[in-house]
Amino acid sequence: MGNQKMKGRYTTPGDRDVTVFVIGMKINKWRAVHKGLPVLIAMPPMIKELSINKELGCMGIQSYIQFPTTMMIQYWNSKEQLLAYAKAPKHLKAWRTFNKRTKGNDAVGIYHETYIVPKGAYESIYVNMPSLGLGKALGTEPVTKATGTANERMGRTAGK
């Protein structure tokens, strides 16, 4: 759906586990911004690879920038697929380059967080919004009487 607004109230299906991976970087020293360039340059090819090859397990990506910090939220089919990608050639090359370029200095920092979210333990609501975040990754469905409240959406499980 891209940036097209969906009229009405929508939610995501709550019938599956989701692995959420948050990754980002922060420029700590502007005079050494070149130390972070390998990270910035390495990200677009990895994002393209993940977007084209859905069998790798990444269902969707959302990026945010609040200088001097960036953040990307990735939605994965499973922890196993995320960890497998961490060992993939493009990622390993980027990680090794970053470590080599930043060894012994704190000009650029990186961070990541990983969350394993079981089915029924998440909920979402989109009202007159384009598809984004979890809704873009998993797809959306109209809110029904059974999914009208956050509590109802959080309590969903497969077969309910």
Beta strands, then each sheet from edge to edge (+ up, - down):
strand 1: 6-11
strand 2: 18-27
strand 3: 58-66
strand 4: 69-76
strand 5: 108-117
strand 6: 126-129
strand 7: 141-142
sheet 1: 6+ 1- 7+
sheet 2: 3+ 4- 2+ 5-
end
